[in-house]
């Protein structure tokens, strides 16, 4: 049977341009200058086939951006709509984890089924049981919306990995948070892994140096290895916050924040780009 193929688009909606490298690692590798500037970008991800659109993560609001001191560039859901997608026709949304920057705006997609790990909502609704740094990015508004959806039937809770569609597999990848998920997407160029916060930036992956917000270092390192094994090569592991994506991927329309990941072979150059902030 022929696997259904999908196209992947990054929706760039916010940035943290003044971030220091030391903020992006739980332990800064010797190759990295901890005082160098190492920005992070914020994305949602659109998966498109001939007849369907799946959304991965929902971003955050302008108010959440202000509260977290991020530079808000555009409303991600409005950008998706301006790109020609009817939000009411998005049947399924994968929320990779319940941190504010990935799971805000869920209330604006009332018609969609939101897919989440049981371990993630357990973690988010009882953060006092965790002494990890992973609680730092939880938001009570996001957690309350997830609970409301669970009561109302709009939340699909999974225990482990699952196939969302032919060509889209979602895998439990604990480490950043206990219930983090990655998304493996079949494309015309081969499998791509949307690593979300299992891999924030390419240097985290290349140097095997987890991000500063981590629930389990051992688990996130194992999840990084899983990303590489599933993708087959580092150039098909797409980090959750990598600014270099915008440097190489094809910008679909100026000002919309849309970048085609699998529509531009130049994405492969990201894998060979020298790690930033090397001494």
N, C-alpha and C positions, 0 to 999 in steps of 0.2 A: 504494500500500500504506500502511495506517495504521501510524504509528510507535508502538511499544509505549511506554506512559508509566509513569513510576516516581515514587514518593514518596521524599523525602530526609529523613533524620533525623540530627541531630547527637547524639553520645554524649559528654557532657562528663564528664571523669574526673580532671582535675588543673588546677592553676592556678599562676601565678607572680605573686602580688599585689604584690610590692614592686619590681617591675622599673622601671627608669628609662627615660625616653624615649630617652636617648642610646644605650641598648643595642639599640634597635630599628631603627636606621638605620646604613648604612655611612657616610653623611655626613648629619648632622642638618640638615634644612631650616630656613631662617630663620623659618618660621612656627611652629616647634616649640620649646618650652622644654625643653632637654635634661635639666634636673633634675626635671622633673615626673614624677609616677608614671604609668606607662603599662603596665598589667598585660597578661599574655598568658594565654589559656586553652588547654587541650589537648583535642582531640576525636578520636574515630573517627567514621566516617560509614556509616550503613546505608541501602542503596538497596532499596526494596521494590516489587515489582509484585504482581499478583494471586496469583501462584503461585511466586515466587522471591525470595530475598534475596541481595544482593551486599554484601560488606564492603569498605570503602575504609579502609586503614590499620588497624593492630592495637594502637596505643598503646604503653604501657610498664608495667613491673611496679613494685610498691612499692619493691623494692630499687633499681631504676634511678632512681626518683623521689628516694629518699634520697641516692643518690650525686650527683645533679644539683641537690639543694636545691630541689626543687619540692614544692608542697603537693598530696599525693595524696588525692583525694576518694573514689574508688571504683575497683574493678577493672573496666576497661572491658568485658572479655569476660563477666564475671559480670553486669554491667548489661545487656548485650545478651540474655543468657539470661533474666534476670528480666523483660525486656520481651516474653517469649513466643517467642523465636527459639531453635530447636535448633541449636547450633553445628555439630553433626555434619552438618546439612543444608546448610551453606554450602559450595557447590562451588567458588566462585571468590572470591579476595581480591586486590584491587589494592593493592599497596604503592607509594605515590607516590615514595618514596625511602628509602634505608637509614639515615637518622638514627635515633637511639635512640627518639625520641618518636613515630615513625611506624611503626616496624618491630619493636618489642619484641613479645613474646608469640606470635611465629609458631609456636614449637614447640608451642603449645597448640591448634593447628589442623592436626593431622597429615593429616586427610582432605581438606583444601582445596588447590586449585591456587593458588599465589601468582604473580601477574603482576608482572614487574619489567623494567626496561630493561637490555639488555646493557651499555650505557654506565655504568649505575649500579653493577652488581656489579664491573665492571672498575675503577671509581674506588674502591669500598670495599675491594677486596682488594689494592689497590696504592696506598694513600694517600700513600706517600712520593714518588710521582711528581707530586703536586699541592702547590703552595705557597700554596693558597688557604685562606681561613678555613673553607671548607666541611668540612674534615676534623675540626673541633672537636667536632661532634655525632655522629661515628661511635662505635660501641660494638663491641668485639671479640666480645661474645656474640651480637649481632645479625648481624655479618658471618659468624661461624662457622655460625650457623643457616642463613643464605642459602647458604653453600657446601655444607652438609650436604644441603639440599634439592636443590641442583643435581646433586649426585652421585646422590641417590636418586630423582630424577624428579619431585619435588614443586614444582619451580620452573619457570615458563614464562618464558623470556627473549625479549624483543621488541627489534627494531631499528627504532625509529620508532613511528609511530602505528598504532592498530588498533581494530577494533570488537569489544568484548567481548560485547555483546548488542545486539539491536535496541533502540535508545534509549539505549545507553551506549557512548560513544566515549572512548578513552583516547589522549591526545596527548603526545608527547615535548615537554617544556617546559624545556629546559636553562637554567641560570643560577644557581639556588640550589645545585644540584649538577649535575654533567654529565648525569645520567640522570633528572632529576625528571620526573614525569608529572602532568598535570591530567586531570580526568574531566568530560566533558560529558554531562549527563543530560537526557533529554527528560522533561518533566513536563507536567501539565495546564495549567500556567501559562506554558509555554514552556521554552526551554533554560536550564539552570543550569550554571555552571561551578564545580566544586569545585577551587579553585585551589591547595590545599595550601600549600606554602611558597614557591610563586611569588609569592603575595601573603600575607604573614603577617597584616597588619592593614589596615583600610581606609585609614588615612593613607599607608601605603606605596604604595597604588594611586593615590589621589587626587593625591598630591604627586609621583608618579613618583620615589620615593625608596626604593631597594632596602633590604632588611633587612641587618643587619650581617654575617650569615653568608652569603657569596655566592661562588660559584666564578667567575662572570663577570658584571660589571655590564652590559655590552652585551647579553649573552644574556638576562639576567633582564628587562631593560627590553623587549626584543622579545617575551618570553613574556608579560609583563603586557599588552602591546598585543594579543597573540593572545587572551588571556582576554576582553578587552573585545569584540573582534570576534566571538568565538564566542557570547558571552552576549547580545549585542545591546544591553545596557544595564548600567550599573554595579551596579544593584540585584540582578542575577542572577549576579554574581561573588561567591562565598562564600570569604572568606579562611580560612586554615588555623588561625588562633589568635585570632580576634576575639572579645573578651568581649561586645560588643554583641549578638551573636547571641542570647545568653540573655535580653537585655532585651526583645526584640521577638518572637522566635519562640515558638511555643506549647509550653509545658512539658507533656509527655504525662502524666507521673505524678510527683508530688512525691517527691523523694528518689532517683529512678532515674537522673537525668542525661540523660533523653531529651528532645530538643527537635525539634519538627516544623518543618522549613524550608519545605516547599512546602504544608503544611496550614494556613498562617496568612498571609494577605495582608499582615499587618503587617511582614513581612520587608522590604518595599519601603521602609519608613521608615529602615532602616539606611543606605540610599544617601544620604539627605538629612541624616542626623545630622551635625552639625558636627564636624569633625576635633577629637579631643581634644588637650589640651595646647597649644592655640594661645596665643601670647603675648597 
